[in-house]
Amino acid sequence: MDLQSLGADPEIYGAFETYAAQGLTLARVAVAQRDQYRILTQAAELPAEASGALWYRTPERAGMPVVGDWVAARVVGGQAIVEAVLPRRTFFSRRAAGRREEEQPIAANIDLVFLVCGLDGDFNLRRLERYLTLAAESGAQPVVVLNKADLCNDLAVRLAQTRDVALEAPVVTASTRGAPGTDGLMAFLGPGRTVALLGSSGVGKSTLVNRIVGEERLQTNEVRESDSRGRHTTTHRELVPLPAGGALIDTPGMRELQLWAGQDSVDRTFDEISAIALQCRFRDCSHSGEHGCAVEAAVLDQSIGAERWESYRKLAAEARRHELLTDPLAAQEAKRKLKTMHKAQREIYKRAR
């Protein structure tokens, strides 16, 4: 396996030098299922598991190997032990299900992420906004893929709606059962480039991978006719090397997509709202009734659509909650502002008596 074609660049080899001196092998994680892995080395594909020392040094689960990671491994016979995870360039994750504020990793070291939307009954712009926000947080460049174009009777309308949401992210159409095929995706692939496919179950991610690779590499299934939903055919994340170089990462469908992102990522996804917010009278305007709020004025005159604005408010609230629970300094600042506000309210009450 040519590791350079999979994205091993001078920066990665530089980070690996210390481990090379210890007799370890550079590898990339191709499959991660619970605590078991399959890794790609220059010589072979091997089953692997993490060393006890790595578990001990890594208090957070998100720091353990995930698909796309570059790792230093000790090869013993026909298997390997992962001793270290090399620094990640990009990292795509979401908030895990449940009440705990816990990060669930998806994939690492992604150059581009294909955000796949099905042009059938599962088309959802609000969900796409969530994917775009997580992509902004990850550091990977998003490309919106409108799949199943052969099933869409109003393609021009869907394209216009998607471009309004995607802003500067490229939007391409695809179909695995007719025109336009997958030619529009090929320009984003190439040696050394890693592209991950993310989207709901049933949007056709695995089928797209099979068409691009040129063989039935991944298992696929039909969606339900009643609601165009998939059946979670893909059960794990997998990195698939491409014949011409580079790699695709297929992922299971995600029906629940909670944010693991900050306000900056939300602002980049809703760039037009962020630009208008700069015109508000007060720098810390919350856009909820303050005098001179430019955003509320834009909502009233429909410069900002009502659904778009409501989606922004919802994602911004999730981002603030995330920052308060994961950043002690942000929580401290929020408490300070609340204390100042309560003090001001007490002073107003005293003067009124």
Secondary structure as UniProt FT lines:
FT   TURN            3..7
FT   HELIX           10..20
FT   TURN            21..23
FT   STRAND          25..33
FT   TURN            34..35
FT   STRAND          36..41
FT   STRAND          45..50
FT   HELIX           52..57
FT   HELIX           61..63
FT   TURN            67..68
FT   STRAND          70..76
FT   TURN            77..78
FT   STRAND          79..85
FT   STRAND          91..95
FT   STRAND          103..108
FT   STRAND          112..118
FT   TURN            121..122
FT   HELIX           125..138
FT   STRAND          141..147
FT   HELIX           149..151
FT   HELIX           155..166
FT   TURN            167..168
FT   STRAND          171..173
FT   TURN            179..182
FT   HELIX           183..186
FT   TURN            187..188
FT   TURN            191..192
FT   STRAND          194..198
FT   TURN            201..202
FT   HELIX           205..213
FT   TURN            225..227
FT   STRAND          238..241
FT   TURN            243..244
FT   STRAND          247..250
FT   HELIX           263..269
FT   HELIX           271..277
FT   TURN            278..279
FT   TURN            283..284
FT   TURN            291..292
FT   HELIX           294..300
FT   TURN            301..302
FT   HELIX           306..326
FT   HELIX           328..352
//
